[in-house]
Amino acid sequence: MRFGALNDGHPEKNRLDADDIGEGEAIVSTNGRIIRGTWSKESVTGPTRLFDGSGRPITLTAGQTFVQVLALSYGWEVREGIRLDVRRPG
């Protein structure tokens, strides 16, 4: 995997771009749930696509998305959180 500065018009944010082509395991946390599936990317300029365990595309929650790329040698664990019932007054 090759990392370089993300050309998003905001160099002051020091964001990195990962040039990763291929496919692999994905764990996506969006809209209060965890989805285990896969990712795929066919070219450096192509989109990264996310699929659930049944092969259906995953739709991310609107807004900013944070992506964490981990080395295969890194030990990690994902635990289900507690979904809070947040109700807004009104």
C-alpha positions as protocol buffer text, in pm:
chain_id: "A"
residue {
  index: 1
  type: MET
  ca { x: 0 y: 0 z: 0 }
}
residue {
  index: 2
  type: ARG
  ca { x: 126 y: 345 z: -87 }
}
residue {
  index: 3
  type: PHE
  ca { x: 27 y: 659 z: 106 }
}
residue {
  index: 4
  type: GLY
  ca { x: 52 y: 1015 z: -16 }
}
residue {
  index: 5
  type: ALA
  ca { x: -102 y: 1356 z: 41 }
}
residue {
  index: 6
  type: LEU
  ca { x: -474 y: 1366 z: -42 }
}
residue {
  index: 7
  type: ASN
  ca { x: -540 y: 1621 z: -315 }
}
residue {
  index: 8
  type: ASP
  ca { x: -872 y: 1747 z: -177 }
}
residue {
  index: 9
  type: GLY
  ca { x: -800 y: 2120 z: -183 }
}
residue {
  index: 10
  type: HIS
  ca { x: -731 y: 2129 z: 193 }
}
residue {
  index: 11
  type: PRO
  ca { x: -358 y: 2058 z: 245 }
}
residue {
  index: 12
  type: GLU
  ca { x: -375 y: 2216 z: 594 }
}
residue {
  index: 13
  type: LYS
  ca { x: -577 y: 1913 z: 713 }
}
residue {
  index: 14
  type: ASN
  ca { x: -282 y: 1676 z: 645 }
}
residue {
  index: 15
  type: ARG
  ca { x: -507 y: 1400 z: 510 }
}
residue {
  index: 16
  type: LEU
  ca { x: -353 y: 1095 z: 346 }
}
residue {
  index: 17
  type: ASP
  ca { x: -465 y: 905 z: 38 }
}
residue {
  index: 18
  type: ALA
  ca { x: -409 y: 529 z: 26 }
}
residue {
  index: 19
  type: ASP
  ca { x: -345 y: 385 z: -320 }
}
residue {
  index: 20
  type: ASP
  ca { x: -476 y: 37 z: -259 }
}
residue {
  index: 21
  type: ILE
  ca { x: -608 y: -180 z: -541 }
}
residue {
  index: 22
  type: GLY
  ca { x: -766 y: -521 z: -483 }
}
residue {
  index: 23
  type: GLU
  ca { x: -1012 y: -653 z: -228 }
}
residue {
  index: 24
  type: GLY
  ca { x: -1028 y: -760 z: 132 }
}
residue {
  index: 25
  type: GLU
  ca { x: -1218 y: -779 z: 458 }
}
residue {
  index: 26
  type: ALA
  ca { x: -1420 y: -475 z: 569 }
}
residue {
  index: 27
  type: ILE
  ca { x: -1583 y: -393 z: 899 }
}
residue {
  index: 28
  type: VAL
  ca { x: -1811 y: -94 z: 857 }
}
residue {
  index: 29
  type: SER
  ca { x: -1969 y: 96 z: 1142 }
}
residue {
  index: 30
  type: THR
  ca { x: -2249 y: 320 z: 1015 }
}
residue {
  index: 31
  type: ASN
  ca { x: -2578 y: 449 z: 1150 }
}
residue {
  index: 32
  type: GLY
  ca { x: -2534 y: 270 z: 1482 }
}
residue {
  index: 33
  type: ARG
  ca { x: -2462 y: -77 z: 1346 }
}
residue {
  index: 34
  type: ILE
  ca { x: -2161 y: -287 z: 1249 }
}
residue {
  index: 35
  type: ILE
  ca { x: -2158 y: -458 z: 909 }
}
residue {
  index: 36
  type: ARG
  ca { x: -1900 y: -725 z: 828 }
}
residue {
  index: 37
  type: GLY
  ca { x: -1826 y: -763 z: 460 }
}
residue {
  index: 38
  type: THR
  ca { x: -1569 y: -687 z: 192 }
}
residue {
  index: 39
  type: TRP
  ca { x: -1418 y: -395 z: 3 }
}
residue {
  index: 40
  type: SER
  ca { x: -1293 y: -381 z: -355 }
}
residue {
  index: 41
  type: LYS
  ca { x: -1111 y: -124 z: -567 }
}
residue {
  index: 42
  type: GLU
  ca { x: -1028 y: -189 z: -933 }
}
residue {
  index: 43
  type: SER
  ca { x: -792 y: 104 z: -1002 }
}
residue {
  index: 44
  type: VAL
  ca { x: -611 y: 389 z: -825 }
}
residue {
  index: 45
  type: THR
  ca { x: -865 y: 639 z: -957 }
}
residue {
  index: 46
  type: GLY
  ca { x: -1170 y: 412 z: -914 }
}
residue {
  index: 47
  type: PRO
  ca { x: -1404 y: 417 z: -616 }
}
residue {
  index: 48
  type: THR
  ca { x: -1365 y: 188 z: -318 }
}
residue {
  index: 49
  type: ARG
  ca { x: -1680 y: -25 z: -301 }
}
residue {
  index: 50
  type: LEU
  ca { x: -1813 y: -183 z: 18 }
}
residue {
  index: 51
  type: PHE
  ca { x: -2034 y: -494 z: 30 }
}
residue {
  index: 52
  type: ASP
  ca { x: -2211 y: -670 z: 316 }
}
residue {
  index: 53
  type: GLY
  ca { x: -2174 y: -1042 z: 389 }
}
residue {
  index: 54
  type: SER
  ca { x: -2438 y: -1123 z: 124 }
}
residue {
  index: 55
  type: GLY
  ca { x: -2263 y: -919 z: -146 }
}
residue {
  index: 56
  type: ARG
  ca { x: -2506 y: -626 z: -138 }
}
residue {
  index: 57
  type: PRO
  ca { x: -2358 y: -273 z: -159 }
}
residue {
  index: 58
  type: ILE
  ca { x: -2328 y: -93 z: 175 }
}
residue {
  index: 59
  type: THR
  ca { x: -2470 y: 260 z: 187 }
}
residue {
  index: 60
  type: LEU
  ca { x: -2282 y: 483 z: 429 }
}
residue {
  index: 61
  type: THR
  ca { x: -2455 y: 739 z: 649 }
}
residue {
  index: 62
  type: ALA
  ca { x: -2453 y: 1089 z: 492 }
}
residue {
  index: 63
  type: GLY
  ca { x: -2170 y: 1312 z: 611 }
}
residue {
  index: 64
  type: GLN
  ca { x: -1799 y: 1268 z: 665 }
}
residue {
  index: 65
  type: THR
  ca { x: -1657 y: 916 z: 664 }
}
residue {
  index: 66
  type: PHE
  ca { x: -1352 y: 804 z: 863 }
}
residue {
  index: 67
  type: VAL
  ca { x: -1152 y: 514 z: 723 }
}
residue {
  index: 68
  type: GLN
  ca { x: -896 y: 325 z: 930 }
}
residue {
  index: 69
  type: VAL
  ca { x: -649 y: 108 z: 741 }
}
residue {
  index: 70
  type: LEU
  ca { x: -472 y: -154 z: 954 }
}
residue {
  index: 71
  type: ALA
  ca { x: -172 y: -367 z: 876 }
}
residue {
  index: 72
  type: LEU
  ca { x: -253 y: -739 z: 866 }
}
residue {
  index: 73
  type: SER
  ca { x: 3 y: -793 z: 1143 }
}
residue {
  index: 74
  type: TYR
  ca { x: -175 y: -553 z: 1379 }
}
residue {
  index: 75
  type: GLY
  ca { x: -385 y: -715 z: 1654 }
}
residue {
  index: 76
  type: TRP
  ca { x: -735 y: -571 z: 1674 }
}
residue {
  index: 77
  type: GLU
  ca { x: -1082 y: -650 z: 1797 }
}
residue {
  index: 78
  type: VAL
  ca { x: -1428 y: -510 z: 1720 }
}
residue {
  index: 79
  type: ARG
  ca { x: -1689 y: -514 z: 1994 }
}
residue {
  index: 80
  type: GLU
  ca { x: -2056 y: -438 z: 1958 }
}
residue {
  index: 81
  type: GLY
  ca { x: -2146 y: -119 z: 2137 }
}
residue {
  index: 82
  type: ILE
  ca { x: -2458 y: -19 z: 2321 }
}
residue {
  index: 83
  type: ARG
  ca { x: -2716 y: 153 z: 2107 }
}
residue {
  index: 84
  type: LEU
  ca { x: -2857 y: 445 z: 2298 }
}
residue {
  index: 85
  type: ASP
  ca { x: -3219 y: 542 z: 2262 }
}
residue {
  index: 86
  type: VAL
  ca { x: -3169 y: 914 z: 2213 }
}
residue {
  index: 87
  type: ARG
  ca { x: -3490 y: 1106 z: 2186 }
}
residue {
  index: 88
  type: ARG
  ca { x: -3504 y: 1471 z: 2104 }
}
residue {
  index: 89
  type: PRO
  ca { x: -3751 y: 1695 z: 2280 }
}
residue {
  index: 90
  type: GLY
  ca { x: -4030 y: 1821 z: 2081 }
}
